[in-house]
Amino acid sequence: MHPAIDAFVSYCFKAGQTVARAQINMERVAGAPLPFELVFWDKSLEPAPGTPDHAERRCEVRFHGDHAQAAMSAVQAKMATPPIFGVAIPLPQPYGPEPGTVYIQARELLLERVAVVHIGTQDNQTFIAVDRLPAGMGLPE
């Protein structure tokens, strides 16, 4: 597997990480400097100016090449491993597939939380992202 996929499945679903902690954790898996682009913020732990209001936390990796199928297999396996990563629900706004999407799914988590996982390719790069929404947002009515 690609180091970005390994790092994503190892740490992107873990709550309680600051930007610095996420960087350190991912470097343990993939080496330093990271051989991929990492976008990480968690507004519940530290300010994140310029980030969208609809998400409280984001962890995203981007790396060269088309590894979307491998990423999808690894992420789906991780979400199915206990503790199970929520149950599938309809995609909340503003989420939807973009060109290159191979997988996008919303999951209802504990404590009235929703996460959206998005995997695909754009401009010869694979991306894997998970957003956690603020409590109560994105839940089906």
Summary of the structure (lengths in Angstrom):
residues: 141
radius of gyration: 14.2
end to end distance: 38.7
largest distance: 44.2
contacts: 419
relative contact order: 0.20
helix: 24%
strand: 30%
